[in-house]
Amino acid sequence: MQKQFEIVVEKHSDGYAAYPLDIEGVVVGEGDTYEEALTDVKSAIAFHIETFGQEVFENEN
């Protein structure tokens, strides 16, 4: 199953932070560039799902 997530990327004075919406738990990526933060959060999402299973998806009604 492949699922798409909306990911928010924010620019801060010391780099970028990224996090997905609609996932239970804390999943954050960071980097010096937009692309690094996006790559990091994608890796964090995969790890989070691998670790906690499909239960991390918020209920879709």
Contacts in CASP RR format, 6 or more apart in sequence:
PFRMAT RR
TARGET T0000
AUTHOR 0000-0000-0000
METHOD contacts of the structure
MODEL  1
MQKQFEIVVEKHSDGYAAYPLDIEGVVVGEGDTYEEALTDVKSAIAFHIE
TFGQEVFENEN
1 54 0 8 1.000
3 57 0 8 1.000
5 20 0 8 1.000
5 21 0 8 1.000
5 22 0 8 1.000
5 23 0 8 1.000
5 45 0 8 1.000
6 20 0 8 1.000
6 21 0 8 1.000
6 22 0 8 1.000
7 18 0 8 1.000
7 19 0 8 1.000
7 20 0 8 1.000
7 21 0 8 1.000
7 38 0 8 1.000
7 41 0 8 1.000
7 42 0 8 1.000
8 18 0 8 1.000
8 19 0 8 1.000
8 20 0 8 1.000
8 21 0 8 1.000
9 16 0 8 1.000
9 17 0 8 1.000
9 18 0 8 1.000
9 34 0 8 1.000
9 37 0 8 1.000
9 38 0 8 1.000
9 41 0 8 1.000
10 16 0 8 1.000
10 17 0 8 1.000
10 18 0 8 1.000
11 34 0 8 1.000
15 30 0 8 1.000
15 31 0 8 1.000
15 32 0 8 1.000
15 33 0 8 1.000
15 37 0 8 1.000
16 30 0 8 1.000
16 31 0 8 1.000
16 32 0 8 1.000
16 33 0 8 1.000
16 34 0 8 1.000
16 36 0 8 1.000
16 37 0 8 1.000
17 28 0 8 1.000
17 29 0 8 1.000
17 30 0 8 1.000
17 31 0 8 1.000
17 37 0 8 1.000
18 28 0 8 1.000
18 29 0 8 1.000
18 30 0 8 1.000
18 37 0 8 1.000
18 38 0 8 1.000
18 40 0 8 1.000
18 41 0 8 1.000
19 27 0 8 1.000
19 28 0 8 1.000
19 29 0 8 1.000
19 41 0 8 1.000
20 27 0 8 1.000
20 41 0 8 1.000
20 45 0 8 1.000
22 57 0 8 1.000
22 58 0 8 1.000
22 60 0 8 1.000
23 45 0 8 1.000
23 48 0 8 1.000
23 56 0 8 1.000
23 57 0 8 1.000
23 58 0 8 1.000
24 55 0 8 1.000
24 56 0 8 1.000
24 57 0 8 1.000
24 58 0 8 1.000
25 48 0 8 1.000
25 56 0 8 1.000
27 41 0 8 1.000
27 44 0 8 1.000
27 45 0 8 1.000
27 48 0 8 1.000
28 41 0 8 1.000
28 44 0 8 1.000
29 37 0 8 1.000
29 40 0 8 1.000
29 41 0 8 1.000
29 44 0 8 1.000
30 36 0 8 1.000
30 37 0 8 1.000
30 40 0 8 1.000
31 37 0 8 1.000
31 40 0 8 1.000
48 56 0 8 1.000
49 56 0 8 1.000
END
